[in-house]
Amino acid sequence: MKTVNLTSKSDVIGAAASALCLVHCVATPFLFVVQAGVVSAGEGRPGWWGILDLVFLVISFFAIVWTNKVTTRRWVGLALWACWLLLAFVLLNEKLSLIPLAEEAVYIPALGLIFFHLYNRRYCKC
């Protein structure tokens, strides 16, 4: 059986998780419109939908850890961590309602993670 080296795939995993996170964030307003009809029919709100952003955040964390082990440019690793920290702050702020932020604020760090993972995959390998 062939084993998969996650370190060599970390940029693909990170970019995919960030892209799925972005799709999740874009789809959320549409879910709320559908949810209005579901709630009026007597069914509850899907709890799993709110957990997805945290799942993507955890996957992105490990992808960045693995990417930092193999990147040849330190600034790319720092940019990935900056985007991840900003994404974590925006998501936790959304859950805890600490300060008012636009819903679209989550798109910037998600797009940053996608960009830097793809940049690292293309230009920063030994």
N, CA, C and O of each residue as an XYZ file, in Angstrom:
504
protein
N       0.845     -1.164      0.000
C       0.000      0.000      0.000
C       0.897      1.236      0.000
O       1.880      1.296      0.739
N       0.562      2.202     -0.815
C       1.337      3.433     -0.941
C       0.858      4.449      0.091
O      -0.343      4.685      0.222
N       1.803      5.053      0.829
C       1.430      6.074      1.796
C       1.513      7.448      1.153
O       2.346      7.686      0.278
N       0.652      8.342      1.589
C       0.606      9.696      1.058
C       1.359     10.602      2.005
O       1.093     10.618      3.207
N       2.310     11.364      1.460
C       3.058     12.322      2.252
C       2.277     13.631      2.283
O       2.238     14.360      1.291
N       1.650     13.929      3.435
C       0.825     15.128      3.544
C       1.638     16.407      3.432
O       1.116     17.438      3.008
N       2.910     16.352      3.807
C       3.739     17.547      3.715
C       3.868     18.008      2.268
O       3.859     19.208      1.996
N       3.988     17.069      1.346
C       4.118     17.445     -0.061
C       2.794     17.915     -0.652
O       2.787     18.572     -1.693
N       1.698     17.598     -0.025
C       0.371     17.985     -0.511
C      -0.238     19.112      0.316
O      -1.401     19.457      0.109
N       0.511     19.690      1.238
C      -0.053     20.656      2.168
C      -0.594     21.893      1.470
O      -1.601     22.450      1.909
N       0.046     22.338      0.398
C      -0.462     23.512     -0.311
C      -1.772     23.207     -1.021
O      -2.667     24.052     -1.058
N      -1.894     22.026     -1.577
C      -3.140     21.631     -2.234
C      -4.255     21.516     -1.196
O      -5.367     21.999     -1.410
N      -3.945     20.875     -0.076
C      -4.932     20.722      0.997
C      -5.329     22.089      1.544
O      -6.514     22.354      1.747
N      -4.354     22.954      1.784
C      -4.638     24.280      2.316
C      -5.447     25.132      1.364
O      -6.393     25.800      1.782
N      -5.092     25.122      0.089
C      -5.841     25.901     -0.901
C      -7.258     25.346     -1.060
O      -8.213     26.113     -1.189
N      -7.397     24.032     -1.051
C      -8.724     23.432     -1.184
C      -9.591     23.745      0.036
O     -10.765     24.087     -0.107
N      -9.016     23.629      1.235
C      -9.782     23.941      2.448
C     -10.194     25.405      2.465
O     -11.318     25.728      2.850
N      -9.300     26.290      2.055
C      -9.620     27.714      2.019
C     -10.687     28.010      0.966
O     -11.575     28.832      1.191
N     -10.597     27.344     -0.177
C     -11.605     27.542     -1.222
C     -12.966     27.031     -0.765
O     -13.984     27.677     -1.011
N     -12.992     25.878     -0.103
C     -14.250     25.359      0.422
C     -14.806     26.273      1.507
O     -16.019     26.463      1.600
N     -13.935     26.831      2.315
C     -14.350     27.794      3.335
C     -14.988     29.015      2.667
O     -16.015     29.518      3.121
N     -14.370     29.478      1.593
C     -14.898     30.629      0.866
C     -16.276     30.306      0.269
O     -17.191     31.126      0.344
N     -16.422     29.127     -0.315
C     -17.710     28.706     -0.859
C     -18.749     28.624      0.268
O     -19.895     29.041      0.100
N     -18.337     28.088      1.399
C     -19.208     27.992      2.571
C     -19.697     29.378      2.992
O     -20.876     29.565      3.292
N     -18.775     30.349      3.010
C     -19.133     31.711      3.424
C     -20.041     32.399      2.408
O     -20.940     33.152      2.782
N     -19.807     32.141      1.139
C     -20.646     32.734      0.099
C     -22.035     32.091      0.117
O     -23.031     32.771     -0.130
N     -22.111     30.799      0.405
C     -23.387     30.086      0.377
C     -24.246     30.344      1.612
O     -25.455     30.112      1.578
N     -23.650     30.813      2.687
C     -24.393     31.003      3.929
C     -25.616     31.903      3.782
O     -26.679     31.534      4.281
N     -25.529     33.064      3.127
C     -26.748     33.873      2.986
C     -27.870     33.140      2.246
O     -29.046     33.317      2.565
N     -27.512     32.331      1.273
C     -28.523     31.563      0.550
C     -29.141     30.494      1.450
O     -30.329     30.194      1.338
N     -28.330     29.920      2.344
C     -28.849     28.947      3.295
C     -29.869     29.608      4.216
O     -30.886     29.001      4.553
N     -29.605     30.842      4.624
C     -30.532     31.536      5.508
C     -31.873     31.785      4.820
O     -32.920     31.726      5.465
N     -31.848     32.060      3.533
C     -33.095     32.246      2.791
C     -33.870     30.932      2.760
O     -35.080     30.915      2.985
N     -33.175     29.842      2.483
C     -33.817     28.529      2.465
C     -34.283     28.165      3.873
O     -35.356     27.589      4.054
N     -33.467     28.506      4.862
C     -33.770     28.190      6.249
C     -35.061     28.859      6.704
O     -35.804     28.292      7.504
N     -35.331     30.045      6.207
C     -36.562     30.730      6.584
C     -37.774     29.877      6.229
O     -38.734     29.817      6.997
N     -37.740     29.228      5.087
C     -38.827     28.341      4.691
C     -38.863     27.076      5.525
O     -39.940     26.577      5.850
N     -37.692     26.549      5.877
C     -37.611     25.328      6.675
C     -38.124     25.583      8.085
O     -38.883     24.780      8.628
N     -37.710     26.702      8.682
C     -38.133     27.011     10.043
C     -39.637     27.239     10.090
O     -40.296     26.843     11.051
N     -40.184     27.879      9.053
C     -41.631     28.104      9.022
C     -42.386     26.776      8.870
O     -43.559     26.676      9.230
N     -41.708     25.773      8.338
C     -42.332     24.452      8.203
C     -42.195     23.635      9.474
O     -42.692     22.511      9.536
N     -41.528     24.177     10.498
C     -41.438     23.493     11.780
C     -40.130     22.766     12.030
O     -39.970     22.163     13.091
N     -39.180     22.796     11.090
C     -37.900     22.123     11.284
C     -36.876     23.099     11.824
O     -36.987     24.305     11.603
N     -35.878     22.591     12.532
C     -34.842     23.432     13.117
C     -33.747     23.776     12.136
O     -33.712     23.287     11.007
N     -32.860     24.625     12.594
C     -31.716     25.063     11.797
C     -30.628     24.001     11.815
O     -30.396     23.396     12.862
N     -29.948     23.749     10.692
C     -28.903     22.713     10.688
C     -27.684     23.153     11.507
O     -27.035     24.144     11.172
N     -27.382     22.429     12.562
C     -26.266     22.774     13.436
C     -24.908     22.534     12.808
O     -23.931     23.201     13.148
N     -24.849     21.577     11.887
C     -23.566     21.242     11.267
C     -23.033     22.384     10.413
O     -21.821     22.479     10.220
N     -23.891     23.247      9.898
C     -23.446     24.326      9.012
C     -22.549     25.311      9.759
O     -21.566     25.797      9.199
N     -22.870     25.607     10.999
C     -22.071     26.544     11.794
C     -20.729     25.972     12.223
O     -19.804     26.722     12.533
N     -20.616     24.660     12.243
C     -19.373     24.006     12.649
C     -18.375     23.943     11.494
O     -17.171     23.842     11.730
N     -18.850     24.001     10.265
C     -17.975     23.847      9.102
C     -16.835     24.860      9.071
O     -15.712     24.503      8.716
N     -17.099     26.116      9.436
C     -16.026     27.108      9.386
C     -14.900     26.764     10.349
O     -13.735     27.031     10.053
N     -15.226     26.178     11.495
C     -14.183     25.757     12.437
C     -13.418     24.549     11.913
O     -12.215     24.429     12.142
N     -14.102     23.660     11.216
C     -13.432     22.499     10.609
C     -12.426     22.977      9.565
O     -11.290     22.506      9.529
N     -12.853     23.922      8.709
C     -11.943     24.462      7.700
C     -10.768     25.183      8.356
O      -9.647     25.119      7.850
N     -11.007     25.862      9.462
C      -9.942     26.568     10.167
C      -8.897     25.585     10.703
O      -7.698     25.847     10.610
N      -9.336     24.479     11.251
C      -8.408     23.457     11.775
C      -7.614     22.820     10.635
O      -6.403     22.633     10.751
N      -8.287     22.489      9.544
C      -7.585     21.905      8.391
C      -6.552     22.890      7.859
O      -5.428     22.498      7.542
N      -6.921     24.161      7.758
C      -5.985     25.190      7.284
C      -4.795     25.330      8.221
O      -3.670     25.537      7.766
N      -5.028     25.218      9.525
C      -3.936     25.303     10.496
C      -2.879     24.247     10.204
O      -1.693     24.561     10.110
N      -3.303     23.006     10.063
C      -2.337     21.933      9.827
C      -1.686     22.053      8.450
O      -0.512     21.720      8.296
N      -2.421     22.518      7.461
C      -1.825     22.732      6.139
C      -0.721     23.779      6.210
O       0.306     23.638      5.545
N      -0.917     24.824      7.003
C       0.113     25.864      7.140
C       1.318     25.330      7.907
O       2.458     25.631      7.556
N       1.078     24.550      8.938
C       2.199     23.945      9.682
C       3.049     23.102      8.740
O       4.275     23.216      8.742
N       2.409     22.257      7.936
C       3.150     21.400      7.005
C       3.823     22.217      5.910
O       4.944     21.905      5.510
N       3.165     23.245      5.426
C       3.749     24.085      4.383
C       4.981     24.806      4.899
O       5.963     24.943      4.169
N       4.951     25.267      6.134
C       6.094     25.975      6.704
C       7.320     25.079      6.855
O       8.445     25.575      6.927
N       7.114     23.787      6.901
C       8.249     22.866      7.002
C       9.013     22.748      5.687
O      10.200     22.422      5.692
N       8.340     23.012      4.545
C       8.980     22.776      3.260
C       9.161     24.025      2.399
O       9.805     23.951      1.352
N       8.621     25.152      2.803
C       8.733     26.344      1.965
C      10.172     26.861      1.960
O      10.892     26.744      2.951
N      10.568     27.429      0.838
C      11.920     27.975      0.728
C      11.940     29.477      0.995
O      13.013     30.074      1.088
N      10.788     30.083      1.115
C      10.702     31.523      1.382
C       9.945     31.753      2.681
O       8.755     31.459      2.790
N      10.655     32.277      3.650
C      10.075     32.481      4.979
C       8.892     33.430      4.955
O       7.939     33.246      5.712
N       8.935     34.447      4.094
C       7.858     35.439      4.068
C       6.529     34.823      3.649
O       5.474     35.316      4.048
N       6.556     33.758      2.854
C       5.313     33.097      2.458
C       4.677     32.429      3.676
O       3.463     32.491      3.868
N       5.502     31.797      4.484
C       4.993     31.193      5.714
C       4.396     32.230      6.650
O       3.349     32.005      7.255
N       5.070     33.367      6.764
C       4.539     34.441      7.611
C       3.232     34.993      7.047
O       2.312     35.298      7.806
N       3.143     35.121      5.738
C       1.905     35.602      5.113
C       0.764     34.609      5.342
O      -0.370     35.015      5.594
N       1.060     33.316      5.256
C       0.034     32.304      5.524
C      -0.460     32.398      6.965
O      -1.663     32.339      7.217
N       0.466     32.544      7.904
C       0.065     32.672      9.309
C      -0.734     33.946      9.549
O      -1.698     33.933     10.313
N      -0.347     35.042      8.909
C      -1.093     36.295      9.070
C      -2.522     36.137      8.553
O      -3.472     36.582      9.198
N      -2.672     35.509      7.397
C      -4.011     35.277      6.848
C      -4.819     34.351      7.747
O      -6.010     34.572      7.966
N      -4.167     33.312      8.266
C      -4.877     32.373      9.126
C      -5.325     33.058     10.418
O      -6.457     32.866     10.861
N      -4.447     33.849     11.017
C      -4.820     34.554     12.252
C      -5.972     35.523     12.010
O      -6.884     35.633     12.829
N      -5.924     36.218     10.886
C      -7.017     37.133     10.551
C      -8.322     36.356     10.328
O      -9.385     36.785     10.778
N      -8.241     35.231      9.645
C      -9.421     34.397      9.427
C      -9.972     33.879     10.758
O     -11.181     33.902     10.988
N      -9.083     33.416     11.622
C      -9.513     32.922     12.935
C     -10.192     34.038     13.729
O     -11.222     33.815     14.364
N      -9.614     35.231     13.691
C     -10.209     36.361     14.407
C     -11.600     36.681     13.865
O     -12.539     36.879     14.636
N     -11.731     36.731     12.539
C     -13.024     37.066     11.929
C     -14.075     36.004     12.283
O     -15.210     36.341     12.620
N     -13.696     34.728     12.206
C     -14.649     33.663     12.506
C     -15.045     33.656     13.981
O     -16.222     33.503     14.308
N     -14.068     33.821     14.866
C     -14.398     33.858     16.292
C     -15.192     35.105     16.643
O     -16.085     35.058     17.489
N     -14.872     36.216     15.999
C     -15.638     37.440     16.214
C     -17.085     37.245     15.762
O     -18.012     37.742     16.400
N     -17.268     36.531     14.678
C     -18.619     36.260     14.188
C     -19.412     35.427     15.186
O     -20.601     35.662     15.400
N     -18.741     34.450     15.796
C     -19.418     33.579     16.762
C     -19.704     34.301     18.084
O     -20.753     34.096     18.695
N     -18.756     35.153     18.522
C     -18.873     35.809     19.827
C     -19.415     37.232     19.756
O     -19.729     37.820     20.791
N     -19.529     37.789     18.573
C     -20.011     39.167     18.364
C     -19.238     40.178     19.214
O     -19.833     40.952     19.964
N     -17.914     40.164     19.088
C     -17.068     41.068     19.861
C     -17.108     42.490     19.321
O     -17.398     43.434     20.057
N     -16.815     42.638     18.037
C     -16.864     43.957     17.405
C     -17.633     43.834     16.099
O     -17.617     42.778     15.466
N     -18.302     44.901     15.691
C     -19.059     44.807     14.435
C     -18.129     44.786     13.221
O     -17.317     45.692     13.033
N     -18.256     43.758     12.415
C     -17.502     43.619     11.174
C     -18.469     43.254     10.060
O     -19.490     42.608     10.296
N     -18.145     43.668      8.868
C     -18.952     43.291      7.712
C     -18.827     41.787      7.488
O     -17.771     41.199      7.721
N     -19.898     41.185      7.042
C     -19.891     39.745      6.763
C     -18.843     39.379      5.715
O     -18.304     38.272      5.725
N     -18.561     40.312      4.815
C     -17.612     40.059      3.732
C     -16.162     40.066      4.204
O     -15.269     39.735      3.424
N     -15.904     40.431      5.452
C     -14.527     40.494      5.969
C     -13.836     39.137      5.917
O     -12.608     39.072      5.862
N     -14.593     38.074      5.935
C     -14.010     36.733      5.913
C     -13.410     36.392      4.550
O     -12.545     35.521      4.462
N     -13.853     37.064      3.488
C     -13.363     36.750      2.148
C     -11.891     37.104      1.973
O     -11.170     36.391      1.276
N     -11.433     38.180      2.584
C     -10.053     38.645      2.391
C      -9.030     37.620      2.892
O      -8.152     37.229      2.124
N      -9.108     37.172      4.148
C      -8.112     36.175      4.578
C      -8.264     34.834      3.870
O      -7.266     34.149      3.639
N      -9.488     34.442      3.519
C      -9.681     33.174      2.800
C      -9.016     33.239      1.425
O      -8.336     32.300      1.009
N      -9.221     34.356      0.725
C      -8.562     34.526     -0.573
C      -7.039     34.601     -0.412
O      -6.301     34.090     -1.254
N      -6.573     35.231      0.660
C      -5.140     35.298      0.933
C      -4.540     33.913      1.140
O      -3.465     33.613      0.621
N      -5.232     33.072      1.895
C      -4.741     31.705      2.106
C      -4.668     30.936      0.792
O      -3.688     30.241      0.526
N      -5.696     31.062     -0.017
C      -5.683     30.381     -1.321
C      -4.502     30.870     -2.150
O      -3.744     30.067     -2.694
N      -4.347     32.192     -2.245
C      -3.283     32.770     -3.059
C      -1.902     32.316     -2.585
O      -1.094     31.861     -3.395
N      -1.624     32.433     -1.297
C      -0.280     32.108     -0.801
C       0.020     30.613     -0.858
O       1.168     30.228     -1.075
N      -0.993     29.760     -0.667
C      -0.750     28.319     -0.844
C      -0.413     28.006     -2.301
O       0.509     27.238     -2.578
N      -1.155     28.598     -3.220
C      -0.871     28.350     -4.639
C       0.461     28.969     -5.053
O       1.196     28.376     -5.843
N       0.780     30.149     -4.532
C       2.068     30.783     -4.819
C       3.203     29.900     -4.307
O       4.189     29.678     -5.010
N       3.060     29.399     -3.084
C       4.093     28.547     -2.510
C       4.253     27.268     -3.324
O       5.372     26.815     -3.562
N       3.155     26.698     -3.741
C       3.228     25.469     -4.540
C       3.962     25.698     -5.850
O       4.691     24.822     -6.314
N       3.778     26.865     -6.449
C       4.372     27.173     -7.746
C       5.830     27.619     -7.658
O       6.656     27.188     -8.462
N       6.156     28.478     -6.689
C       7.446     29.163     -6.702
C       8.380     28.847     -5.543
O       9.550     29.223     -5.605
N       7.935     28.190     -4.511
C       8.764     28.111     -3.303
C       9.149     26.694     -2.924
O       9.259     26.402     -1.733
N       9.353     25.827     -3.851
C       9.781     24.458     -3.549
C      11.233     24.249     -3.950
O      11.703     24.807     -4.942
N      11.931     23.443     -3.174
C      13.326     23.118     -3.498
C      13.379     22.201     -4.707
O      14.464     21.812     -5.139
